[in-house]
Amino acid sequence: MIPGLPSAKILVVDDEPDLEALIVQKFRRQIRQDLVTFVFAHDGQEALDCLAAHPDVDLVVSDINMPRMDGLTLLAKLQDLADRPSTIIVSAYGDMANIRTAMNRGAFDFLTKPIDFADLETTIERTLRHVEALRDGRRRQSLAERAHASLARYFSPNLAEQLAGDASGLELGGHRRDVASLFTDIAGFTSLVESLDPALLAEILNGYFAEMTDVVFAHEGTVAKIVGDAVHVLFGAPGDQPDHAARSVACALALDGAAEGFRARWRERGIEIGATRIGVHAGPAIVGNFGGGRYFDYTAYGDTINTAARLENANKAFGTRICVSESVVIRTGQFRGRPLGDLLLRGKQEALRAYEPLTETAYDDAALSRYQVAFDQLEAGQAGALAAFAGLVGLRPDDGVAAFHLKRLLNGSGGTRIEVR
């Protein structure tokens, strides 16, 4: 009926016996071109039955005065429908009281009898444009709601809301930007999986990921990927975060605290879950949506990402739970932690210095000072490093880093360089 709009279905409700033939005759061209389809009812009750049989009706054109159920009662009934069609009311000329009642009950427009068919066609076209505008608005809202629900799986709520409104930053393709990349992994989880009931495993993993993602989103990070029990998090993408490195360190410490609390609760239930190891590195990466029309994956590629994953693995050697690179330390500014060693990663020519970030309550200044002295002696190749690290282990038997370096010294290793595969 209207060029550019889909074919419309119109329900005409009127008890005049010759109106159906007259409308079919007047709109024969549009009907033949499949621009419009008409269905007919002779009173309000029959109209409701017809709507039940034809839920795709776009528009109702209804008389007011009809047997069994009049047009005004029909209008009231239409308001109760979940997807109510727009309505044009037809009434006798001068019947303004009924027309006003009809408009108050939700009629979109009205016509007076006798019907002017040119006026009817114009009114129908105007109403159908209104119907299409409403549907377009609902489609846009539905798309926005689905986009927000999808984005909320990966991004913090405020960022998801921003991207749902303008998702141009999530178009297919990548771009280079500075990010902080964080990887987590649960130690020994593969062997634990083999001994667990599937329902219990689902309970553990669902609870674990719920806590981990809540922490990530609280620091406005982006969950790029969850694989098995591992989580990959990005800071500085898709939105700019000048403090992405500092956020990544704060997030790593918060994740560690949450994971340790999670382990303690399950230990009380008789299940021992391994520690969550965390690695963080900062630098340039290619970030964006990669995939095709049916599937896409918001992720990041590059040496920065690979290095963060290897730093997570380096925790095994050091006996730590968090390992961050010097580039993260430099970008963070005020960093509280201690050096671990110089990692020579597979395929690299130059070593990368790794650090362990510490909470304010983890070590006091005196303990940090003693450790730094011992580490400086180790780095300088001084003989006193052995005694210094032995003293640290004596003070803190649970200090895995000091124990790691003491073991290396006892085995004849010198310096701070450690090869990590």
N, C-alpha and C positions, 0 to 999 in steps of 0.2 A: 504494500500500500504506500509505503514511503521508501523512495530509493535509498539504498545504503543501510536500511534496517532489515532485520530478519522478518520472515513471514509471520503475520499476526493471526491469532485466533480470537474471535469476538463472539461473546454470548449475547444474543438479543432476547430480552424478556418482555413480552407484550401479548395480551390476549386478543388483539385484533386479528381476525382470520386471514386477511389478505396481506398483512405486513411482510410475512416471510417471503412470499413470491415477489413482492415489490422490491425488497432489499436485494434479493438474488438477481433480479433484473437490473437494478441500478448499478450494482457492483460486479456485473458479469465479467468485465474486462480484468479487473483486479483478481477475481476468483480464478479466471482462466490462466492468468500469469502466475498463479500460486503466491500472490502477494498477501492474500487474506483468506481466511476460512471462517465461515459463520456457522454457529450452532444456535438452536432456538429453543426457548421454553415459553410456556403460556401463563405462568404465575411464579411467585417467589419460591414456593416449595419445589416445584419442578426445576427451577433454576439451581437450587442447592443440590438436588440430585444430579443435575447435569454437570455442575462443577466437580462433584465427586468423581464422575466418570471422565471428565476432561480437566485434570489438574493443571494443564498447560494453557488455560484460557488467560489471555492478556488483558482483556477489557470486557466490562459488562455494560450494555446499554439497556436500561430498564425503565419501563413505564411505572407510574405511581399507582394508579387505580387498577387493581387486578383482583380476581377471586382468590380464595383460600389464603394467600399471603400477599400483601401489597408491597410496593416497591420500597417504602420507608422501613417496613419490618425487615425486608430482605437486606437493606443497607446495614441495619443493626446487626444482623446475623453475619454479614460479610466481615465485620470488624473483628469477629472472633476467630477468623481463619488465620493460620500462621503466615500464609503467603497470599494475602487477599489481593484480588485484582482491582485495578482502578475502575471507577464507575462513572458513567454519564447518565443522568436522570432526565427522563422525558415527562413533561407535564403540560397540562392545558395552560394556555396563555393567561397570564394574570394571576395564576395560583401561587402567589409569592410566599404565602405562609408555608406551603408544602416544600417549595423550592428552598426556602431558608432552612427548614428542618433537614432536608436532604443534604445540604452543604455542611451543616453542623454535624451530620452523621458520617461525614467523610467522602461525599461525592466530589469528584474532581471538577465536573462541569455540568451544565444542564442545557436542555433544548426545550422549546415550546412546540406544541401541536397547533395546527398541522405541521408535520415535519418538512422542513426545507432540506432536500437531500444534498444540495451543495454545501449548506451549512453543516449538515451531519458529517459529510466527508472531511471538511476542514476541522471540525471539532474532534473527530476520531484521530486524524493525523496528529493534531496538537497533543492529544492525550497519550497516543502511542510514543511520541517523542519524550514525554514526561516519564512514561513507564520505562523506556530504554535508559533514560538518565538515572532513574532510581536503581535499575539493575546494574548499570555500570558502577554506580557508587557502592552497591553491595559487593560486586566482584572485587573492586579495589580494596574494600575493607577486608574481605575474606583473604585476598592475597597478602595483605599487610599482616593479618593475624597469623597466617601460616608462616610467613617469613619471620615474624617475631618468634613464633614457637620454635622454628628451626634454628634461628640464630641464637636463641637462649640456651641451646645445647652447648654452644661453643664459647659464647662471649658473656661478659658480665651483663647483668640486666640493663644498666644504663646505656652501655654500648650497643646492646641488641636493639633497644628501642630507637637509638639514633640511626642504626643501619637499616632497620625496618622502614624508617621514613625516607632514607636515601641510601639505597644499597649499591650505589655506583662504585663504591670501594670494593665490592665483592664480585665484579664482573670477571668472566673467565680471562685468565692471563696473569702474568706475574710482573713484579717490579722490584728493584733493588732498594733495600732500606736497612738501616741499622736496627738490630733487634737484640734482645737477650733471650736465649733459648734455654729452657729448663726441662730436664728429663728426670722421671722417677721410675723406680723399679723395686719390687718387693723381693728381698733375698730369699732364695729357696722356695719360691712359690710353685714352681713347676712340680716338684716332688710332693708338695702339700696337696696339689690338685688331685693327684692320683690316689690319695688316701681319703678324700672327702666325698660325702654324699652330694650329688648334684644340687639338691635343694639347699643344703648348707653352704656349698660353694657360692651359689647365687646370692644367698643372704650376706655372706662376707663381702663379696665383690661389690654388690649394690650399695651396701653400707659404706664401704671404703671409698668408692668413687663419689658417692654423695658428699662425704666429708671433704675429700680432696678438691672437688670442683667448687664447693662452697668457699674454701680457702682461696682458691685461684681467683674466683670472681670477686671476692672481697678485696683483692689487690688489683682488680681490673685487668687480669690476665686473660689470654685467649687459649682455650683448650684446642690445640691443633689436631691432636690425635690421641686415641686410647687404643692400645694394642695389647691384648692379654691383660696383664696386671700393670702395664707401663702407661704413663701419661706423658705427653709432650705438650709443653706450655710455651707460649710466646708472649713477650712484652715488647711494646713498640710497634705492634701490628694487630689489626689493620689501621687503627688510629695512631696518631703521633703521641708518644709519651717520652718527653725529654729525660725523665727520671727512670727509664725502663730498667736500667741496671740495678738501681737502688730498690725498685719494686721487686725485682727478681730475687734479690738477697732476702728481703723481708718476707717474701712469699715462701722461699725455701725454708727459712727458720720456722714459719708458721705451719707449713706442711709437715715438717719434722715433728713439731709438737703434737699436731693432730694425729699423725700416724703412730707415734709412741703411745698416745692415749688410747687409740683404737686397739693396738696390740695388747695393752694392759687389760682392757675390758674382755677381750677374747681369751686371754690367758686365764682369767677367772672362770671361764666356761670350759677350761681344759684344752684349748686349742692354741698352739704356739705358732704365731705368724712371724715371719722374718721381718727384719728392719727394712724400712723404706730408704733406699739409697737415692741421693739426689745429685745431679751434676748441672752446673750452670756455666755458660760461656756467652760472651757478647761480641758482636761484630756484624759485618754486612751479610745479608742473605737475600735470596730471591724468594719473595713472599707473594702468594696470591691463590686464586682458584685454578686448579688444574683438573681436567677431565673432559667430559663431552656433554651433549645435550641432556642425557638422562642421569648423569652422575657427575658430581664434582667434589673435589676435596680441597678444603682450604688448608694449605700447608706451607712449609718453607724448605728450601734446598740450599746447600752450600756447605763450605768447610765449617762455618760457625755452628751449624746444626750437628754435624758429625762430631765435632770436638766436644760439644756439650754431652753427647751420648757417651763418649769415651771417658769424660770426667766422672760421669755417674758410675761407670765400671771401675774407675780408679779407686773408689771408696773401698773396694775389696782388699786392695793392697795396704792401704793406710789404716784400715780399721775404723774409718769414719763413716758418717751417714750423709754428710754434705761436702761436696768438693766444688769450688768455683775457681775460675781462671783469673789471672792477673788483670786481664782486660776488664773483667767485671769489677775487680777491686778498684782499679783506676777510675772507671766511670762512676762508681758509687760515691766516691768522695770520702765521707767519714765512714770508714769500714772498721768494724771490730772483729778481729779474728787472728789467725796465726798461719804462717807459711807451712806448707806440708812437704814440698819438694819440687824439683824440676822434672816434669814428665816428658819423656821422649816418646811421643805417640807414633804408632805405626805409620810409615810413609812420610814422616816429618824429618827435616834436617835439623831444625832448631827445637830446643826444649821449651816447654811451656810451664811457667811457675803456677802451682796450684795452692789454694788457700782453703782453710776451714773457717767459715763464719761462726761466730759464737754469740749466744745470747748474753745479756749483761749479767745474768746470774750464773752462767756456766763456769766462768773462771774469774778470779779476782785479778787485779792488776799485778800483784806480786807473782802469781802463778804464770801469767803471761810473760812477765819480765824474765823469769827463770827459764821458761821455754825458749824465748827469743835468744837469750845468751847461749843456750845449748845448741840451738839451730845455727847461730852465727859461727860457733866453733866448728860445727860439722861442715858448714859451707867453706870455711877457711882451711879445713883439713887439720885442725889442731887436735893434739892427743887428748886434751881435756874434755872433748866432746863425749867420750865414752862414759867418763865419771859423771858428767852433767846429766846425760840422759838416764843413767842408772839411778841417779838421785831423784829425777822426776818420777820414774816408775816406782821408786820406794815411797814417794809422797802420794802418788796417785796410781795404785795398781790397775785401775780401770782406764788409764790413759792409753788408748790403743795406738795413738800416733807416736808417743814417746817410746812405747814398747816396740813398735815397728822399727824405729831408727836404732834403738839399742840392739835389736836382733841383727840388723845389718852391720852394725859396728863390730859385734862379736863374731860375725862371719867374715870380717875383713873388708867390708865395703867402706868406701870413703865418699865424701861429698854428698850432695843432695840430689843428684840426678838419678831418676828411676825410670826404667824402660817399661812402658805399658803397651800391651798388645790388645 
